[in-house]
Amino acid sequence: MENAQVRKIIEEKNEQIEEWRTNGIIDFAAVHFADDCIQFMPNQPAIVGVENFKTT
């Protein structure tokens, strides 16, 4: 798979996850992350762990 294809897939997933998060369907988004994930949101402290991600 080409880098551009991989980047497109990641960007599409990120958009979908952000839409779920914005609409309060956080559990749909959370299944895409490992239990020990680290999320970096712009201008916010890191979110460590999927359970903490679900509470944001």
Residue pairs with C-beta under 8 A, 6 or more apart in sequence:
13 32
17 29
17 32
18 29
20 26
20 28
20 29
21 29
21 56
26 53
26 54
26 56
27 54
29 53
30 50
30 53
30 54
33 39
33 50
33 53
34 50
35 49
35 50
35 51
36 48
36 49
36 50
37 48
37 49
37 50
37 53
38 46
38 47
38 48
39 46
39 47
39 53
40 46
40 47
41 47
41 56
47 53
47 56
